């Protein structure tokens, strides 16, 4: 092998050619990839890379993959080729065979909108909170009022509890802006999907801080036992759609949900006043409380 298998940090020595993939130290690759990507992304990339590593040398076989996994396989192999040190070689092979990742077309986007269940998301929410434990009900409320992704919300929820226990919650929560400052912690800043801030009232913050930690799998199993689907991902969609319908600009929603578009204006000139944005978001969410049971 070209890597030692000990826990001692050693110099990374890539193989000399693509013929050495059978000698990959998967444990070291796993450590490397989990240090660079979020847990959910790292798991996906690691599994696909390990299963399809033979396609590094048999590039043409990528074309035979199912469209549902093809993008993830290509991305995973690109990451693996970077780790092994022959990214340029692999990239040229992809180019030679005309293989590239594809982006969803407009028809797929339309079909997603058509099939969305946003019309009954709150109905599901109100049914779900009747079968969940108190801390899980608070998590659902947090998801509905923050627009965070599932993994981000669980991470944030448990971080609030942990920091509060040690008296360090002020490091995370800006009481002047009434927002959680995710950007201070590396687990929320990733290669692609990030979250920067979340406006949250002190009342909801205190509910979370005095709650018990949550576990997503336990929540999902509890819903399944009641023959209920776990639809918490829809709460993020509902949040974005609801705010847009109540006067919050798309760029402002993107900011709150961790998206910074590749626009020169957004990146270099747009400077929203966060305190005013907070007030408008809180007003919209208060209207939601007064008209819907949440």
NORDARA-V250057 format. One record per pair of residues at least 24 apart in sequence whose ideal C-beta (glycine too) atoms are under 10 Angstrom apart, sorted by sequence separation. I is the first residue (numbers start at 0). J is the second residue. If there is no record, write none. Layout:
BEGIN
i->I j->J
i->I j->J
END
This chain:
BEGIN
i->0 j->24
i->2 j->26
i->3 j->27
i->6 j->30
i->25 j->49
i->28 j->52
i->47 j->71
i->48 j->72
i->51 j->75
i->52 j->76
i->55 j->79
i->155 j->179
i->177 j->201
i->251 j->275
i->252 j->276
i->2 j->27
i->23 j->48
i->46 j->71
i->47 j->72
i->50 j->75
i->51 j->76
i->54 j->79
i->55 j->80
i->73 j->98
i->172 j->197
i->173 j->198
i->179 j->204
i->251 j->276
i->255 j->280
i->2 j->28
i->23 j->49
i->47 j->73
i->48 j->74
i->49 j->75
i->73 j->99
i->74 j->100
i->134 j->160
i->155 j->181
i->158 j->184
i->177 j->203
i->178 j->204
i->0 j->27
i->25 j->52
i->44 j->71
i->47 j->74
i->48 j->75
i->52 j->79
i->73 j->100
i->154 j->181
i->172 j->199
i->174 j->201
i->177 j->204
i->43 j->71
i->44 j->72
i->47 j->75
i->48 j->76
i->51 j->79
i->52 j->80
i->55 j->83
i->72 j->100
i->73 j->101
i->158 j->186
i->179 j->207
i->248 j->276
i->251 j->279
i->252 j->280
i->23 j->52
i->46 j->75
i->47 j->76
i->48 j->77
i->69 j->98
i->70 j->99
i->71 j->100
i->155 j->184
i->158 j->187
i->172 j->201
i->247 j->276
i->251 j->280
i->44 j->74
i->45 j->75
i->48 j->78
i->49 j->79
i->55 j->85
i->69 j->99
i->70 j->100
i->151 j->181
i->154 j->184
i->174 j->204
i->21 j->52
i->40 j->71
i->43 j->74
i->44 j->75
i->47 j->78
i->48 j->79
i->52 j->83
i->58 j->89
i->61 j->92
i->69 j->100
i->70 j->101
i->155 j->186
i->248 j->279
i->20 j->52
i->21 j->53
i->23 j->55
i->43 j->75
i->44 j->76
i->47 j->79
i->48 j->80
i->61 j->93
i->69 j->101
i->70 j->102
i->147 j->179
i->154 j->186
i->155 j->187
i->172 j->204
i->247 j->279
i->20 j->53
i->44 j->77
i->45 j->78
i->55 j->88
i->56 j->89
i->58 j->91
i->59 j->92
i->70 j->103
i->154 j->187
i->171 j->204
i->246 j->279
i->247 j->280
i->20 j->54
i->40 j->74
i->44 j->78
i->45 j->79
i->48 j->82
i->55 j->89
i->58 j->92
i->62 j->96
i->145 j->179
i->147 j->181
i->245 j->279
i->246 j->280
i->20 j->55
i->40 j->75
i->44 j->79
i->54 j->89
i->57 j->92
i->58 j->93
i->61 j->96
i->62 j->97
i->66 j->101
i->151 j->186
i->245 j->280
i->247 j->282
i->20 j->56
i->56 j->92
i->58 j->94
i->59 j->95
i->60 j->96
i->62 j->98
i->150 j->186
i->151 j->187
i->168 j->204
i->172 j->208
i->246 j->282
i->247 j->283
i->18 j->55
i->19 j->56
i->41 j->78
i->55 j->92
i->58 j->95
i->59 j->96
i->61 j->98
i->150 j->187
i->168 j->205
i->242 j->279
i->245 j->282
i->246 j->283
i->17 j->55
i->18 j->56
i->40 j->78
i->54 j->92
i->58 j->96
i->141 j->179
i->151 j->189
i->242 j->280
i->245 j->283
i->17 j->56
i->59 j->98
i->155 j->194
i->168 j->207
i->244 j->283
i->245 j->284
i->16 j->56
i->17 j->57
i->58 j->98
i->147 j->187
i->154 j->194
i->159 j->199
i->168 j->208
i->243 j->283
i->17 j->58
i->151 j->192
i->163 j->204
i->242 j->283
i->245 j->286
i->36 j->78
i->150 j->192
i->151 j->193
i->152 j->194
i->155 j->197
i->163 j->205
i->238 j->280
i->241 j->283
i->242 j->284
i->245 j->287
i->32 j->75
i->35 j->78
i->151 j->194
i->241 j->284
i->54 j->98
i->148 j->192
i->155 j->199
i->159 j->203
i->163 j->207
i->164 j->208
i->152 j->197
i->159 j->204
i->163 j->208
i->238 j->283
i->241 j->286
i->242 j->287
i->32 j->78
i->35 j->81
i->148 j->194
i->151 j->197
i->159 j->205
i->162 j->208
i->163 j->209
i->238 j->284
i->241 j->287
i->31 j->78
i->32 j->79
i->35 j->82
i->147 j->194
i->159 j->206
i->160 j->207
i->161 j->208
i->163 j->210
i->146 j->194
i->159 j->207
i->160 j->208
i->145 j->194
i->158 j->207
i->159 j->208
i->160 j->209
i->238 j->287
i->28 j->78
i->31 j->81
i->32 j->82
i->147 j->197
i->157 j->207
i->159 j->209
i->160 j->210
i->237 j->287
i->241 j->291
i->28 j->79
i->31 j->82
i->146 j->197
i->156 j->207
i->159 j->210
i->160 j->211
i->161 j->212
i->145 j->197
i->146 j->198
i->155 j->207
i->156 j->208
i->160 j->212
i->144 j->197
i->145 j->198
i->157 j->210
i->159 j->212
i->160 j->213
i->28 j->82
i->144 j->198
i->145 j->199
i->156 j->210
i->157 j->211
i->158 j->212
i->27 j->82
i->28 j->83
i->144 j->199
i->157 j->212
i->23 j->79
i->141 j->197
i->144 j->200
i->156 j->212
i->157 j->213
i->156 j->213
i->157 j->214
i->198 j->255
i->141 j->199
i->145 j->203
i->196 j->254
i->197 j->255
i->20 j->79
i->23 j->82
i->144 j->203
i->153 j->212
i->195 j->254
i->196 j->255
i->197 j->256
i->20 j->80
i->23 j->83
i->153 j->213
i->195 j->255
i->197 j->257
i->152 j->213
i->153 j->214
i->194 j->255
i->195 j->256
i->196 j->257
i->141 j->203
i->153 j->215
i->194 j->256
i->195 j->257
i->17 j->80
i->20 j->83
i->140 j->203
i->141 j->204
i->152 j->215
i->193 j->256
i->194 j->257
i->195 j->258
i->19 j->83
i->192 j->256
i->193 j->257
i->194 j->258
i->195 j->259
i->20 j->85
i->141 j->206
i->150 j->215
i->153 j->218
i->192 j->257
i->193 j->258
i->17 j->83
i->19 j->85
i->137 j->203
i->140 j->206
i->141 j->207
i->149 j->215
i->191 j->257
i->192 j->258
i->193 j->259
i->13 j->80
i->16 j->83
i->140 j->207
i->13 j->81
i->17 j->85
i->189 j->257
i->13 j->82
i->14 j->83
i->15 j->84
i->16 j->85
i->137 j->206
i->138 j->207
i->141 j->210
i->149 j->218
i->188 j->257
i->13 j->83
i->14 j->84
i->15 j->85
i->136 j->206
i->137 j->207
i->149 j->219
i->187 j->257
i->11 j->82
i->13 j->84
i->14 j->85
i->17 j->88
i->11 j->83
i->12 j->84
i->13 j->85
i->16 j->88
i->17 j->89
i->134 j->206
i->137 j->209
i->138 j->210
i->141 j->213
i->11 j->84
i->13 j->86
i->133 j->206
i->134 j->207
i->137 j->210
i->136 j->210
i->137 j->211
i->138 j->212
i->139 j->213
i->17 j->92
i->134 j->209
i->135 j->210
i->138 j->213
i->182 j->257
i->198 j->273
i->134 j->210
i->135 j->211
i->137 j->213
i->138 j->214
i->181 j->257
i->198 j->274
i->133 j->210
i->134 j->211
i->138 j->215
i->178 j->255
i->196 j->273
i->200 j->277
i->132 j->210
i->133 j->211
i->134 j->212
i->135 j->213
i->153 j->231
i->198 j->276
i->199 j->277
i->132 j->211
i->134 j->213
i->135 j->214
i->139 j->218
i->152 j->231
i->198 j->277
i->134 j->214
i->135 j->215
i->138 j->218
i->149 j->229
i->196 j->276
i->198 j->278
i->132 j->213
i->196 j->277
i->198 j->279
i->199 j->280
i->200 j->281
i->203 j->284
i->1 j->83
i->131 j->213
i->135 j->217
i->136 j->218
i->149 j->231
i->152 j->234
i->198 j->280
i->199 j->281
i->134 j->217
i->135 j->218
i->148 j->231
i->149 j->232
i->152 j->235
i->197 j->280
i->198 j->281
i->134 j->218
i->148 j->232
i->151 j->235
i->200 j->284
i->132 j->217
i->149 j->234
i->199 j->284
i->200 j->285
i->131 j->217
i->132 j->218
i->135 j->221
i->148 j->234
i->149 j->235
i->198 j->284
i->131 j->218
i->135 j->222
i->147 j->234
i->148 j->235
i->143 j->231
i->146 j->234
i->147 j->235
i->132 j->221
i->142 j->231
i->145 j->234
i->146 j->235
i->131 j->221
i->142 j->232
i->143 j->233
i->144 j->234
i->145 j->235
i->146 j->236
i->127 j->218
i->130 j->221
i->131 j->222
i->142 j->233
i->143 j->234
i->146 j->237
i->147 j->238
i->130 j->222
i->139 j->231
i->142 j->234
i->143 j->235
i->146 j->238
i->138 j->231
i->141 j->234
i->142 j->235
i->145 j->238
i->146 j->239
i->127 j->221
i->130 j->224
i->131 j->225
i->140 j->234
i->143 j->237
i->144 j->238
i->146 j->240
i->127 j->222
i->130 j->225
i->139 j->234
i->142 j->237
i->143 j->238
i->146 j->241
i->178 j->273
i->126 j->222
i->129 j->225
i->130 j->226
i->131 j->227
i->135 j->231
i->142 j->238
i->146 j->242
i->177 j->273
i->178 j->274
i->130 j->227
i->176 j->273
i->177 j->274
i->127 j->225
i->129 j->227
i->143 j->241
i->175 j->273
i->176 j->274
i->178 j->276
i->123 j->222
i->126 j->225
i->175 j->274
i->178 j->277
i->127 j->227
i->173 j->273
i->176 j->276
i->177 j->277
i->126 j->227
i->127 j->228
i->176 j->277
i->177 j->278
i->127 j->229
i->175 j->277
i->178 j->280
i->127 j->230
i->177 j->280
i->123 j->227
i->127 j->231
i->177 j->281
i->123 j->228
i->151 j->256
i->123 j->229
i->124 j->230
i->146 j->252
i->151 j->257
i->123 j->230
i->124 j->231
i->127 j->234
i->123 j->231
i->147 j->255
i->148 j->256
i->39 j->148
i->124 j->233
i->146 j->255
i->147 j->256
i->148 j->257
i->39 j->149
i->40 j->150
i->120 j->230
i->123 j->233
i->124 j->234
i->145 j->255
i->146 j->256
i->147 j->257
i->37 j->148
i->39 j->150
i->119 j->230
i->120 j->231
i->123 j->234
i->145 j->256
i->146 j->257
i->38 j->150
i->78 j->190
i->116 j->228
i->121 j->233
i->37 j->150
i->120 j->233
i->121 j->234
i->124 j->237
i->37 j->151
i->116 j->230
i->119 j->233
i->120 j->234
i->123 j->237
i->38 j->154
i->117 j->233
i->120 j->236
i->121 j->237
i->37 j->154
i->116 j->233
i->117 j->234
i->120 j->237
i->115 j->233
i->120 j->238
i->117 j->236
i->118 j->237
i->116 j->236
i->117 j->237
i->120 j->240
i->121 j->241
i->115 j->236
i->116 j->237
i->120 j->241
i->115 j->237
i->117 j->239
i->117 j->240
i->112 j->236
i->117 j->241
i->111 j->236
i->115 j->240
i->112 j->240
i->146 j->280
i->144 j->280
i->144 j->281
i->145 j->284
i->144 j->284
i->143 j->284
i->144 j->287
i->143 j->287
i->144 j->288
i->38 j->186
i->41 j->189
i->143 j->291
i->37 j->186
i->40 j->189
i->144 j->293
i->37 j->187
i->39 j->189
i->40 j->190
i->143 j->293
i->37 j->188
i->38 j->189
i->40 j->191
i->37 j->189
i->40 j->192
i->36 j->189
i->37 j->190
i->39 j->192
i->140 j->293
i->35 j->189
i->36 j->190
i->37 j->191
i->139 j->293
i->35 j->190
i->36 j->191
i->37 j->192
i->36 j->192
i->37 j->193
i->128 j->292
i->128 j->293
i->121 j->287
i->125 j->291
i->124 j->291
i->125 j->292
i->124 j->292
i->125 j->293
i->122 j->291
i->124 j->293
i->121 j->291
i->122 j->292
i->121 j->292
i->121 j->293
END
